[in-house]
Amino acid sequence: MMNLGTLSLTTTVKSSKPMVSLSFWIPYFTHWGQSLLVCGSAPGLGSGNVKKGLLLKPSQQEDQLVWSGSVSVPPGFTCDYCYYVVDDLKNVLRSEFGMKRKLVVPEALTGGESVQLRDLWQSGDQALPFRSAFKDVIFRNTGDVEVGKPLGVFENKSDQDDSVVVQFKICCPDVGEGTSVYVLGTSGKLGKWKVESGLKLNYVGDSMWEGDCLIPKAEFPIKYRYCKVPKDGSIGLESGGNRELTLHSFSNKQEYIVMSDGLFREMPWRGAGVAVPMFSVRSEDDVGVGEFLDLKLLVDWSVDSGLHLVQLLPVNDTSVHKMWWDSYPYSSLSVFALHPLYLRVQALSESLPADIKEEIEKAKKQLDKNDVDYEATMETKLSIAKKIFDLEKDQTLSSSSFQKYFSENEGWLKPYAAFCFLRDFFETSDHSQWGTFSDYTEDKLEKLTSKDSLHYNTICFHYYIQYHLHVQLSEASEYARKRGVVLKGDLPIGVDRNSVDTWVNKNLFRMNTSTGAPPDYFDKNGQNWGFPTYNWEKMSKDNYGWWRARLTQMGNYFTAYRIDHILGFFRIWELPAHSMTGLVGKFRPSIPLSQEELEKEGIWDFDRLSKPYVQKKFLEEKFGDFWPFIASNFLNETQKDMYEFKEDCNTEKKIAAKLKSLAAKSLLLENEDKVRRDVFDILRNVVLIKDPEDARKFYPRFNIEDTSSFQDLDDHSKNVLKRLYYDYYFHRQEDLWRKNALKTLPALLNSSNMLACGEDLGLVPACVHPRMLKSIVTQVMKELALVGLRIQRMPSESDVEFGVPSNYDYMTVCAPSCHDCSTLRAWWEEDEERRQRYFKEVIGLDAIPPSQCVPEITHFILRQHVEAPSMWAIFPLQDMLALKEEYTARPAKEETINDPTNPKHYWRYRVHVTLDSLMKDVDLKSTIKNLVSSSGRSVPASGEDVNNKK
């Protein structure tokens, strides 16, 4: 056994009182070159500076590597502390998750005592109960438990040499009303496994229970477990093997041991939920589109159906173009502002004039369409809201609630209102076209939002709309929390390049680049999503303040969120801003090919490899008799039968513009789209892409072997470039991408208390080795306790066609479909051969499957998912409606929310049945609830009394 006295590192905290020896003791396996360190908020533990924290020393104890160290502190000493894994220079490699540990050395100690803190490393999954989804919603009743005693107070005293005071601490977040928590064990002070004589713990807040007793040294080692005892007297002993407390050899000081035992071990909590875009919801009160206040009705339906969660798509303002293109919810005009589309105009005032009430009723009928009419709905809502604003603006803007909202949000609200005014004034969101206002400054903002300005009324209208959206979503959010339903939001990976965020924080974005889908993600050319890429280096300067503010804002309304395209936090496919497709890009970050590296391999002609390789014979093959027209309009001949692009058409955007001009003049005799694709192919006929920031760095073009530029090279160059291509895409980036994710993702996770889920679907592009990327993502997500996503038809395993829900990990969300693919019904009906394979392989029947996804099939598939080990089973509302034949009359294809292959998809799907009607359908609600409850998943409490809880 280790002697703590010989291995302790003592740092004296100045005090006139006699000192207490405070020891830290924690088992943790590290890799070579790593150490453990404890840092706290007080002197002696670094005062919050990890570099000055207490470095612990390791020792092997049986099968554990234990780290320990000690400081001398006075009685009454308090601080917060946390453990860190550091390198030899004390650089942080990893830190604990969850709340900081609270240390209290009781005032009652007289000095000279020894207090040993025996801790367990707090991993990400152990921090989950402290996320707001659990703490404030699902386990909210635990907060009603009365605090039994202050934290860290010992009720016993070590005044005997043959005994030790042991304080037991356990995190027990899910405790029903009237339930007690006990420690039972081999010691007589622990009841010798009998509850009536066991140690009853006190609740000390934050889901923590603790209690202490004086245990004779002769009884060590002690075996023990924690248990819950509800009001009915039944015993809920924690799962797993017995815990063990061994007594180490100490000095003759009076001894105290604090056992921090982590989480109460029990069957992992599992729940179910419904996913539906806000715009898709339909109710009897809405005007053309789902509205925030409809969420209250959706929450009621969810509770009745046994569902603990409602998942939405992004709800931020996307009004960039002021047309239906803005229906795309992932292209934010502002990451802070809410979308006016979801405003309930009837709720803007309690005393609406008769003519406005009549106008609203007329609008409800006109806009009650099969799908969302985005443009008409936006125009109608803003027109009605403006009339109400003109009547009530003075009363609203002078109210204390508005003033409070404004003071808490003016940092983003004033720039947003100014942006909206300038967008409408200049008739474009492209702030580069705004003259003197193109460059944002605080002085310009103050002038734009000044009360003396002629347009101040317009500015205030945008304040007014955002205030009421906040009030309405807050009301729905609070209602969901009270009813035990998690409201889950969605965090888009990008922002629109013409957004408030890029105007105000231009330095945080690489405006000369765009994000895109890597080639083979959707098609051979990839897609240019058009979002500017993030300047992570700049963002890190203030510890990712923009991200932290963004997540804090989301946390005002949601208790969980989905991180869209989480791969983007590992690496992003980056394109020049002038690109229209996603083919000629590179990963950021990535390790490029250096000029020195290439030269050592005998590669010298960089112009030949990095400029479009355009020969006459290629033009003839591509365009036939039309090639002279292409050559004369787009190319210059540099030498016999060799060409280069003219300055006015040497990018994809320039080519597209020129073709449009030629077509407008009736000079283009061929199909414009086909000619554009073919000219793009010639432009992209390169082998290497030169780094625009460093001319001595290069990136291999995706699928270089398919290019005629590559095929015309000598064999040596081909072999070298092929080898370097595979190294770039499949090997050299692994460690870099892992480190990048571990640097950026914690900034999100630590900036809010929401439960985080990452969209890590199996859409791994062919240009990245699936196993490599899967390994990196899986490892990081596990380390950060991020909940992943599993869609059965998109398995993460490369050798199977259909995922097996019973094999999913606990830290996942499972679903049969999502908004980025066809619904369960549509998928079933799309492909007869696939349907037959699924029927045989998954359902286990050799018969011919029904051509329609009948309710029995839906029930089987949903049951598969609720019975999965996954933490959450979340179903699109369309898939749940397929449980009942009367809701399947609408063609299945019409229920698809998004077509990812179409960058200009119109996001307009509306559920064809109102929530009001669904509330009356007892049979459907009962079917869903039985599915959920019979699988062992938790269902929310129901009944009128729930609404009266905090």
N, C-alpha and C positions, 0 to 999 in steps of 0.2 A: 504493500500500500504506500501511496505517496505521502510524504510529510509536508503538509502545506507550509509549515513554518520555514522550512529550508528553501522552498521555491517561491515564496511570496516576494512581490516587489512592493515595498512600502513607500508611500508618498504622504508626507505629513500635512494635514490640514491644520492651520494655526488655530488654536483654541486654548482657553485657560482651563477648560474642563479636562478631567481624566479621559483618555481616549479609548475607543472601542476598536478592536481589530476586525475589519470588515473584509471577508474573503469572497472572491468570485470563483465559481466552479461550474464548468459547462463541458459536456462531451460533444465533440465535433471533429469529423475527419476532414483534413485539409490535403491539398496537393503540395508537392515539393515547391518550396519558395513562398509558401503562404503561412501566415500566422493569424492568431485571433487577438482582438483588441477590444477593450470595453471603454466606451466614451460616455461621459455623463455631463450634466448641466452645471456641475459644481467644480471648484478647484480640486486638484488631486485626481480628477477623472477627465481633465481636458477642457472643462468649461465649454463644451460643445465643439471643440476643435479636435477632430479625430487625430491629427498629427501629434497632439499632446495627450492623447488618451493613454490608458494603462495597458501596456503590452503584456499579454498573458504567456505563461510558459506551459509547454506540453509534457504529458507523461502517459505512458501506456498502462491502462488498468484493465486487466483481463482482455476483453475484446473491444475495449473503447479507448479512443484517444481523448484524454481529458485535458482541458486548458484551465489554468488557475493563476491567481494573483491576488494581492491584498493591499488595502490602504488602511491608514489609521484615521478614524473620524470621531467627532464628539457625539455623545448622546443627543438625540434630537436632530441629527443630520438628515437632510432630505435632498433628493435630486431625482431627475429622470435619467435613464441610461439605456444603452443599446449596444449590442455586440456587432463587430465588423470583421470581415476577413480582409486582411491587408497584405501587401507585398513587403519586400525588405525595406522600402522607403516609406512605408505606412500609407501608400496609396490605396484607396478603398477598392476592393475587387467585388465585394458583395456585402450587403447589410441585411439585417433582420427586417421582416415585414410587420405590419400591424402597429399598434400604438407603442410609444416609448414605455419601457418598464418604469414603475414608480417605486422608489426606494425610500423607506421611512425607518430610521433607527429610533426606537422609542425614547422619549425623554426620561422614562423611568429607570433606564440603565444608568449605573453609577460610574461606569468606566472600568476598563480592565477586562471586560467580557469579550468573547469571541463570537461573532455572528457570521455564519457561512450561508451565502446565497447559492443554492443549487438550482441552476436554470437549465432549460432546454431551448435549443435554437428555435426561434419563431419563424417557421417557413411561411410561404405565401398562403398555402391552404389553411394554415392555422389562423391567419388574419381574416379569413372570409366572414366569420361570425360578427366581426366589427364593421363590415361594410353595411351601408345604410339599408340595402335590400333586405338583409337579415335583421340587423340590430333595430332598425326603426319601423320595419314592416312585418316580416314574417315572425320574428321573435319579439315583437314589440311589447307583449305582455310581461316579459321578464323585467322591463323597466318599471313595472308597477310594484315589484317586490320591495319591501321596506328594507332600507339599509340597516344592518344589525349592529355594526360597530365601525369605527374609523379604520381606514386602510393601515396595515402595518403594525397595529397595536398588539402586543403580546398580553394574553390574559394570565399566563403562568410565568413563574420566575425560576431561573436556574440558580438555586442556592444550595444545591447538593452536588458533591463531587461525583456521585455515582449515577446522576441523571442528566438528561439533555432535554431542553425545550425544543420541540419540533413544531413548526408552523406549516400546515398543509395549505396549498393554494391551487385551485382548479378553475379553469374557465368553463362555465356551464351556461351557454347562451339560451338554450331551449328549455325553459323551466315553466311548467304549468302553474296555474294559481293554486296556492296552498301546498306546493311541493317543497320538501326539505332535501338538503344534500348532506350526505354523511361520508366519513372515512371508516372503512372496516378493515381489520387486519389481524395479524397474529399477536400483536401486543394486547395486554389487558386493557390499556388505555384506548385501544381501538376496538374493544368489544369482543375480542377473539372471534370475529366474523359475525357477531350478533348485533343486529341493528339497535336493539333497545339499550345496548351498552356501548355503542359506537360513538365516535366523535362527530357531533353535529356542527356543521360549519355555519358561519354567518355570511350574509350577503354584504359585500363592501362596495358595490357599484360596478358598472361597466362589465356585467356578466361574470364578475369574479367572486368566488366564495373562498373563505379562509377560516381557519381555526387552529388552535395550538393546544398541546398537552405536554406534560412532563413525563418522559419515558426513561425508565431505568436502562443504563448501558448494557446490563446483562441480557436484555431482551433483543438486542441487535444481533444479526440483521433482521429487519422486519419486512414481511410481505404484506401488501395492502392493495385495496381498490376503493374507488369512489362509487357511490350509489345514489340514486334519486328515490325518494319515498313520497309518492303523491298522497293526497288526502285519504284515498281509500286504503292506505297502508301497504299496498303492494310494493315490492322491492325491485327497482330497476338497476341492477348491478351493471357497471360499465363492461363493455366487451373487451376481448383480448386477454393476455396473460396477466398475472399479478405484477404489480409494481414492486420494486425492492428498494429499501433504504439501508445502506451500509454505513456503519460508523467508522470514520477514519481516525487515526491516532492524532490527538490534539495535545496542546499544552494543558496545564492545569487550570486554565481560565474557565470561568463559567461559560457554558456553551449553548449556543442557539443555532438551529438549522432552519432555513426557510426553503421548503420544497415547492418550487414553482413547476407544476406538473403539466402545464400546457392545457390541451382540450380534454374535456370529458369524452371518453371513447364510447361511441355508440354507432348504430347504423347511420350512414350518411343521409342527410336530409335530401329528399328529391321532390320536385314539384313539376307542374305543367303550366303552359301558357298559350296565348293566342297571339298571332302576328297579323297585323293589318295596317296598311298605310293610313295616315290621318285623312288623306283626301278620299280614300275609298269607303270610309264609313258613311252610312246613310241612316238618317233618322227623320222623324216627322217634323222636327223643328229646324233642320238645317236649310241653308240657302245654297243649293247647288253643289255642295261639297261637305265632307265631314268637318266638324268644328270642335274646338277644344272642349267645350262643355258637353259634347256628345260622349266624351270619355267617361263621364259619370254613369251613363246608361250602359256603356260597354263594361265598366267595372262591375256593375250589378249583375250583368249577364255572366261575366266571368266567375264571380263568386257562386252564383247559382249552378254553374257548370263545373265547379270544382277546380277552377284555374287560379293560380297564384300570380300570374304575370300577364301584362299587356305590352306587346312590343310594337313600336312605331318605326317608320322611316324618318329621316331628318325632317325637322319642322322649322328650320331657319328660313329667313327671307331669301328667295332666289330671283327676285325681280330685276334681272340684269337687262334683258332685252325688251321687257314689257310686252311679251307675246307668249304663245304656247310653248316656245322653247324653254321657258322658265319653269315648266312643269317638272323638269329634271331636278329631283330633290338633293342631289349630291353636288350641285354647283352653287355654292352659297354666295349671295351678295354680301352677307355679313354673318360671321360665325356667332354673333351675339344676338342679333335681332330675330324676332319670331316672324313667321309668315302671315301677312294680313289676310291671306286666303282663309285661314282657320278662325277668323273673328266671327263671333255671333253678334250681329248688329242689333238684334232685339234686346240684348243685355247691356247695351251702352247707356241706357237710361230707363228709369222706372216710370217716367211720364212722357212716353212718346206721343207726339201729335197724331191725330187720326189719319192725316194724309200720309205720314211716313209709315204708320202701321199698314195702311192699305198698299203702299208701294212694296213693303216687305212681303206681304202675302202674295202679291202679283208676281214678284221675283221668285218666290218659292215654287210657284206653279210653272213658270217659264223655264226655270233652270233644273227642274226635276226630270233629268234626262237619263238615258241608259249609262252614259259616261260623263265625266266631268268636262264641262265647257270652260276651260281655264280662263280664257280671255274675257268672256262674258261675265263669269262669276267674279273675277277680280274687279272689273269695271263697275259692276253693279254694287258690290259691297263697299268699295271706296266712295262711290257716289252717295250712297245712303249714309255712310259714316260721316262724310263731310257735312251733310245737312244737319246731322245730330250734333256734330262738333260745333257748328256755327251757333247752335242754340245753347249749348251747355259748356263751352270751352272755359269761360271765366270761372264757373263753379268748380269744374273738374281740376283745372290747372292750379287753383288756389287751395285745393283741399290738402289736408295734412298727409293723406295716404299718397297722393301724387308727389308731393314735395319729398317725402321719404324715398319713394321709388326713384325720383330724379337724382337725388343726392347720392344714392347708392349705385346708379348706373350711368351717370353723365359722362364717364370716361369713354364709353363706346356709343352712348345714345346721341350725343351732340355731333360727332363725326358722321354717324349714320344718317341723321336728319339732314345735315349739310350735303352729304353725298346724294341723297334722294332728290334734294332741291336742284343740285347741279346736273344730275342725270336728266331730269325733266327739262331744265332750262336749255341745256345744250343738245337735248334729244339723243344722248348717247351715254352709256356707262363707261366708255373708253376714256379714262381721265387724262390720257395723253392729248386729247382733243379739247381740253378745257382752258387753254390759254394760260393765264397767270395762275389759275387754280390747279393746274396739272401737278404742281409740286405742293404737297401738303405742309402747312406750318400751323403752329398753335395760334399765331396772330391772325392768319387768314380764317381759321375756324372761328375765332371770337368775333370777327367782323361778320361772318356769314350767319352766326347764330345770335347776333346782338339784338336786344329788344328794340333798338332804334331802326333796325333795317326794315325796308319796305316789304320784304318777304317773310317777316317774322311769323306771321300767321301760318304760312305754309310749313315753316320749321316746327311750329307747335303742333300742327296736325300730325306730323310723324311721331312726335312725342306722345300724343294722345292715343294714337293707334297702338303703339308699342306698350303703353301703360295698360290699356284694356286687354291686350293679348296676354300680358303678364298676369293680370288679375284673374282672367278666365282659366289660363293653364294652371295657375297656382291653386285655384279652387278645385279643379279636377285632380291635381296631384295630391293635395291634402286629403281629398275624398278617397282616392285609391289607397293611400297609406292607412287611413283609419279602417278601411275594409280588408286590410291584409293583402293588398294586391300591389306587386312591384310594377312600377311604370318604367319601361326600358326604352331609352332613346338610342339614337344612332349618330356616330361621330364620323363624318365624311373624311376621307384621307386628304382631299384637296379643297382649295377655294377657287372661285372664278378669278381669272387674271384681271378682270375689270370689276373689282370688288372694293368695298370699304377697307378691308384689311390690307390689300396691296397698295391702296392709296395712302393710308396712314402709316403703314409699316413696310414700306417698299424695301427697306434693307434686309428684311427677314425672308425675302423671296428672291429666287433667281429668275428675274423677269425675262431674261433672254433664253430661257429653256422652258420646256413643257413636259409634263408627265404623260406617259402613254402605257398602253398595254403591250407587253413584249410580243414579238412575233410568235405565232402559233398559240397565243393565248385564246384568240377567237378565230383568226384567219391568218393566212401566210404573211400579210402585210402588217399585222398588229393594228392598234388604234392610237390615235393621238387624242387623249382626253382633254388636252389644252390647259390643264391647271399648271401654274408655275410651280417649279420644285422649291422645296424649302432650303433656306440657307441655315443648316443646322449649326454651323460654326457661330454665326451671329446670334442665333437663338440661345445658344448655351451661355452667352455672356451674362445674361441676367437670370440664369437657371431656368430657361424656357418659360419666361413670364407670360408670353402670349398664350402658350398652351395651358399654363396653370389658370389663367383668367378664363379661358374658354371652357375648361372642365368645371371650374367653380360655377360659372353661369349655368351650365347644364345641370349641375347638382342642385340648383334651386328648384328644379322641376322633376328630375328623374332620380331613381334610386339604383338604376343599373343602366349600362350602355354597351352598345356594340361598336367595336373599333372596325370601321370599314377597311377592307384590304390591308390587313395587318402586315402583310409582306412588305408594304411600303415603308415600314419602320425598320426593316432590315436593309432593304435596298429599293430603289425606284428605277424604273426604266425611263431614262431622261433623253429628251429630243431637243434639237434646236427649235426655237419658237417659230421659225418659218416653215417647220415641217407640218404636213397635213396627214401623214400616215406614220405608223410606228416602227418602220423597218430600220432606218439608219439611225439607231440610237446606241446608248451605252448605259450600263448600270452605274448609278451613283449611290453610295460610294463604291468604287472598285479600284483594283490595282491594275493600271494600264500596262501596255507593252512599251518599254522605253526605247528610244532611238539606239542607245548603247546596246541594249539587249538584242535588238534586231540586227544591228551591224555585226555583232559577234557571231550571228548565225548566217552572215553573208547576205543580208538584205540591205540594199543601198538606195534603190530608186524610189524614194518616198512620194514624189510627185506622181509617178506612174501608178502607184498603189492607192493613193488617197484622193485622186481626182477622177471624175467620171471617164471611163475608158470607152471612147466613142469612135468606132471604125465604120467606114462606109458600108462594109458587108453586114454589120449588125443592123444598120438603118434599113438596108434593103430587105433583110430577113424580117424585121419587125413591121415595116410600113409598106413594103412592096412599091408599087408605082407612086405612092403618096410621099415617098421619102424626100424628094427634092423640096417639097413644100415645108416639111418639118425642118430640114437643114437650113433653108433660107430664112425661116422665121425664128428659129431657136438656137442655131449653132453658127460658129465661125470655123472655117477650115484652117488648121494650124500647120499642117503639112499634108502631103498627098494622102488622101483618103483617111485622114485623122481630124477629129473635130473636138471643139470645146464649147460649152454653153456660153451664150452671150450674157453680159452683165445684167440685163433686164429680165432674164429668165433662168437664173442659176439656182433657184430654190423652188420647192414645190408650190409655195404660195404665189410666187411670181409666174410660174408656168400656168397655174390655174387662172390667174387674172388675165394673162395674155390670151389664153384659149377662149375665155369668156368674151374678150374684146373682139377676137377674130370671128367668133360665132355671131356676135351682135352685128357685125358688118357683112354677114353672109359669106365670109371668106373660107369658112371651115366646112369642107364638103363631107367629112367623115363624122361619125358619132362623137360628140364632145367627150363623153365619159370614157369611151374606149381610147380615144387619142390621149386623154389625160393620163390614164393608167399606163399606156405604152411609153409616153415621154417620161413619166416618173420612173419607169423601169430603167431607161437609159441613164437618167440622172443618178440613180442608185447603184449603177454598175461600178462599184468600188470594192476594194479588198480591205483597206484600212480606213478608219475615220480618225482624222487629226483632232487632237484635243484643242478646242478654241482658246483655252486658257494657258496652254503650254505646247508649243509647236514641236517639242521633242517627245511627246507622248502620243500613243496611238491605241485605238481599240479595234479589234477585228469585227468587220461587218457581219451581221447575222447571216448564216448560211452562205459563207463565202464560196463554197464549192459550187453553188448554183449559178454563180456569176460568170459571164464570158471573160471578164477581166482576170479572174483567177484561172480559168481554163486555158488562157493564152500564155500562162507563165511557164518557165522551165521546171523540170521535175524537182530540182533541189529546192527552189522557192516554194513550190506547192507543198512539199513534205514539211518544210520548216513552218510555214504559215498554218498548215492543218494542225500540226502539233501545238503551236502556240494558241490557236483558236480553242482547242479543247481544254487547254490549261486555263485560259481566261474564263471560259464559261462554266467549267465543271470542277475546278480545283482551287485555284489560288485565292478565291474570295471568301472561303468558308469562315475563317477566323475573324476577318474584317467585318463581315455582315453580323456575326454573333455579337461582337463588341459594339457595333453601331446600335443594335436593338437594345442591348443592356444599358446603353447610355441614354437613349431617347425615350424608350417606353416607361421606365420608372418615373420620368417627369410627369407623364400622364397619370399613372397609377397613384402617385403620392400627392397629387393636387386636388383630389376629391375623395369622398368616402363612398362613391358608387361602386357597385359590383361591375367588374370589367369583363367583357367577353370579346374574343378576337375572331374575326372572320378569316379563317385559315383553310378555306375549302381546297379540295384536291385539284384546283385548276393551276397546276404548276406548269409553266411553259416549257416547251421542249428544249429551249435554249439554256435551261438550267437543269442540272442533273437532279431528277426528282428525289432520289434518296438523300443526296447531299442537303438540299434545301429542307426537306422534311425533317431530317435529323436536327438541323440548326433550329428550325421553328419549334419543333416539339420540345427540345431541350430548354430553350429560352422561355417558352410559354409555361412549362412545368415549373421552372425556377421562379417565375414571376406570378405564379398561380393565376394565369389567365385562362378563362374558360373557352375552349375551342368549339368549333362548329362541325357537325357531321350530318351530311345529306346522303341518304342511302344510295342514290343514283350517281353520286360523285365520290366514290370511296377513296380514302387516302392511300389504300394499298394499290399498287400498280398492277397486281396480278389477278384482281377480281373485278367482276362487272358490277356487282351489287354489294354494298356494305352490309355487315351483319350487326344490327343494333345490340344484340346481346353481348357482343365483344367490345363495345365502346367503353372508353375510360369514364370514370366518374366526372372528371373535370371537363365535361363537354355538354353542349346543347345538341340534341338530336332532333331531326325533322325529316319528313319525306320530301319536302320541297321548300323553296324560298322565293323571294320576290324576283330573283335574277334567273329563274327558270320557269318552265311551264308548271301548271298546277298538277296535283296528283292525277286528277281525271284526264287532263289533256295529255300528260305523259303516258298514261295507260293506253290511250286511244291512238297515239301517234305512230307506233311501230308494232306491227303484228308479230314479227319474229322475236323482237325483244320481249314483248308481252308474254309470249309462250315460254321463253327462257326463264323469265321471272316466275311464272306460274309453276314451272317445274322445279327450279333451283331453290327458290325462297319459300313458296307456299307448299311445295312438295307434292304437287299433283301432276299426273301425266295426261289428264283430260285436256280438251281444248278450252282455253280460258274464254270467258265472256268478252265480247268486243267492247262493251261499255264497262266503265268502272262502277259497278253496282255497289250499293251500300255494304254488302257483305265483304267485298274486297277492301273497301275503305276501312271498315271496322277491323279487319285482320291486320292491315298495314299500320293503322294507328295503335292497335294493341301491341304490335311488335315494338313500337317506339316508346310507349309509356312503360313497358316492362324492362326497357334497357337500363343499365346502371347509370346512365347519364344524369347529371345534376338536374338538368332541365329537359323536358320534351315540349317543344314549342311548335305549334301547328298554324300554318296560314289559315285564316278563317274560311277560305274557299274549300280547303281540304276537310274541315270539320263539317261544313254544310253538305258535303258529299255523303255524309252518313245517312242522309234522308233523301229519298227519291224526289220529293216535291221541290227540292232546291237544286236539282240537276237539269232542269228544263233549258236553262241558258246554255248555248254552245260552249264547250269547255275552253276553246281557244280564246273566247272573249274574256276569260277570267285571268289571263296572263297579265302581270303587272308591268314587266319590263322585258325587252328583247335586247340583251347585252351586245349583240352584233350590230345594232343600229344606233349610232351615236346621236341621232336626232329622233329617238323614240318619243312618242307622246305618252307621258305618264298620266293616265286618265281613268283607270279602272275604278268603277263604283260597284260595291256589293248591291245585288239586285233585290235585296230584302232589307227592310228597315230593322234597326235594333229594337224598336217598339214591338214589331211582330215577333222577333226572336225571343223577346222576354216572355211572350205569351205561349211559346212552344215548349211546354213542360217536358214533352217526350224527348226532344233533342237535348235539352239541358240534362235530363236524367241519364240519357245514353252516354254523354260525354263524362259526366261526373262518375258514373259507374266504372267507365274505362279507367279513369284516373285513380279512383280510390281502391279498386280491386288490384291495381298494380303495386300498391304499397306507397304510392306517392301521397304527399300531404295535400289536403284540400283546405281552403280557407273557412273560417267559422262563418256561419250564416245566421240570420236572425236580426230583428230590429234593434236588439240591444247593442249590436256591434257598432252602430252609427253613433252611439253615445259615448264610446270610449275615446280616449285622448287622441 
